[in-house]
Amino acid sequence: MHVNHLSKKYQLEQMIIKVCGIKTEENILFLSKSSIDMVGLNFYQPSIRYVPEEFDPEFFDILPSHIKRVGVFVNERHDNILRLSKKFKLDYAQLHGDENSEFCKKLSEWIPIIKVFRIDDGFEFSSINAFAIATYFLFDTQTKNYGGSGKKFDWNKLKDYRGKIPFLLSGGIGPDSQEQLVKINHSQFVGIDINSKFESEPGIKDKSLILPFLESMRIS
C-alpha cells in the first residue's frame, strides 16, 4: 500500500484498525459489530489488561471471521504461546518483549507474527532487519512498561524506516488523531493499534469513544 499516492478518503478506509487490550464480554460484544480488523488479547500477566486463562475462549466466537484475533505476549515461552494460540483460536502472535530473531523465526513457522519495537529518538531501524520474517511490525513508544502508556513518540522518526515489512502504529493515538495519522507519508504504514486513550478506565474500552472514531476513519 503506497499511502503517499492515495487520497485521504482511501487512506482512512483501507487502514487496518486494531483495538488492543480487550478483556470484557461487553467490549467483545460491541466490537463484534464494528468495522475493526483486529482485536488484541493480552496474555501478559502483569498487565492490567490481562486475559486470564479461565476466561471462556468460546465467547470470542461471537467475533466474525474478518476480525482477526491477536494474542499479545511478552517474553513468553514458545510452548505457552502455541498452547494459548490454539485455545483462543489466535490468528497472530504479537511479541511485545525482548524476543530475539531466532525465537520469532521459529514461532512464525506455526503462527503469523506481529513484532513490536519500542521507539525513542535514538532508535536505529537497522536493528530490526533480522526480524523480516514478521507479517507486520508494530511501532510503539519506548516506556518502562510494555505498551498501553498512552504516550506518543515523534512520528517524524518513521521516515528513518526503509524496510519492506508493513507496520502498524501505536502509542498515544486518541479519538482526535485522524488528521495527524493521514499526514504520515510512508509506503509501509498500513494500520493503527488503539488502546488506553479509548478507555473509561484501565482495561475497559469506551464504546462512546471508539464508535465515533471508527465512523470518522471509515469515510463513506
N, C-alpha and C positions, 0 to 999 in steps of 0.2 A: 504494500500500500504506500504510494508516494503522496503523503499528506500535503506536501508543499504545492502540488499541482491540482489539488481538489478544492471545490468550493467549500465555504464554511458549512453550508447545509449538509453536504455529503460527508464531511469530516465527522460531524457530530452523530449523524445517523449510523455510520459504519463503525464507530468506535466501540470496542469491547468494554462493557461495564461490569466490573466485579465488585460485589458487596462482601466484605470480609468480616469475620467475627460474628457469625450467626450462631445463636445458641438457644433461642426460644421458639416454641411452637408458633406463637403469634407472628414472629418475624418470618418464619418459613412460609406460613400461610399467605401473607400478603405479597411476599416476594415471588411466590409461585405463579402469581397472576400478573406479574410486572414484565417489563421489557428488558430485564437484565440478562447477561450472558453467563455469568459465573457466580457461585456463592462460595465463600471461604469458611471452612470449618476448622477451628483452631484446636489442635491436639497437643499444644504446648502447655503442660500442667500449670506452671506459674502464672500464666496469663489470666486476666480477669474475664477473658472471652473463651476460656477453655470449655470444650465439649467433653463432658465425662463419658467414659465408656458405657455406663449404664443407660445413657440416653438411647432411646429406642431408634435404631437406624431405619426401621421401616417407615418412620414418619417422614423421612426425606423423600420417600417415594411419591409424595404429592408434587414434587418438582417435575415439570415437564422435561423431556429428554434434551431439549435445546439449552437448558440451563445446566451448565457443567458444574460438577462438584469438585472443589479444590480442597485438599487436606493440607493444612499448614503445620509444618514440623520444624523443630529447632533442635539440631544436633541429636536427632533420634536414631535409634538402631535400625538397620536395614530391615530386619525381620519384623519389627513392630510397625514400620511404615507399610510393608506389604500386608500384614495382618489387618490393620485398620483400613487400608485401601479396599480390601475385599469386603470387610464387614460393612463399610459405609458406601460401597459402590463408587469409589472416587474415580474421577476422570483424569485428575492431575495431582501430583505431589508437589507442593510449594515448599522449597527448602530455604528456610529463613535464617539459618545459623551459619556455622563456620565449616560446613561440609566441603571437602576438597573435591577436585575434579574427578578423581577416580571413583569416589563414592557416588557422585552424580551419574557418571557413565554407567556404573554397574546397575544402579537403580533404574535408569532410563530404559534398560532392556525389558523392564516389567511394567513401567507406567511412565507416561509423559511427565517431564519435569518443568516446573517454573522455578528458576533460581533467582533468589533475591540478593541484591547488593545494596549496602547502605552507603549513601553518597554524602560526602562533605567536600569542602573546597579543594582538599588535597588528593581526592580520589583519582587514581590512574585507571582509565578504562582498559588499558593494555593488560591489566592484571586479570581480566576475565576471559581472555581469549581461549583458555583451556576448557572453558565451560560451554563451548559452542554446540554441545550435544543437547542442550536445553531446547524445549519448544519455544519458550518465552523467557526473557529476563524480566525482572521486576525491580525498578529503581526506587528505593525508599530513602528516607532521611536517616543519617547516622545519629543515633542516640544511644544511651546506655542500655536501653531495653531493645527488644526485638519487635519493632513496629508498634502501631497504634498510638503514636505520640501526638498526632495532630500537628506536627511541625513540618514545615516545608523547607526543602533545600533550594539552592539557587538553580532554577530550571535553565538558566543560561549555560550551566555546566553540561547540559545534554549535547551541545554542539560538539563536544570532545568525543562522543561515542560514534565510532565509524564502523562498528561491527555489522554483521548481517542477520543476527538474531533479533526478531521483533521484540519490542519491550512494552510493558505496562508501566504506568507511572503511579506512584503512591506518595503519601506524606503531605498532610496539610490541605488536601483537596476538600473543599466545602461546598455548600449549596450555591455560593456565588462565584464559583471558579470557572464557569463556562467560557467567558471571554478570554481569560488567561490561557486556558487549555487550547483553544482554537488558534492561538498565536504561536504555538510551538511548531516550529518548522523543521520537522525531521522525518525522513522517509521510513524509519523503523518504528515510529510511535504509533501503536495500534490500539491502545486502551488505557483505562484507568482502574484503580483499585481504591474504593472509598470505604471509610471506616469510622473513626472516632468523631469526626465533625458532623456525623449524621445520627448521633445517638442522643437519647433523652437522659440516659445515664450509662455508665460503662457497661458495654455488652448488650445494651438494649437499643436496637435501631428504631428511629423515629419515622413512622410512616408519613407524617406531615412534612418531613424534610426530604425524604427520599423520593416520593412520588412526583412532587413538582419538579425536582431536579431531573428526573428521568424524562418527564414531559418536555422540559426545555432542551434536553440533549437529543431526544428523538423528534426532531423537527418534522412536521408533516407537510 
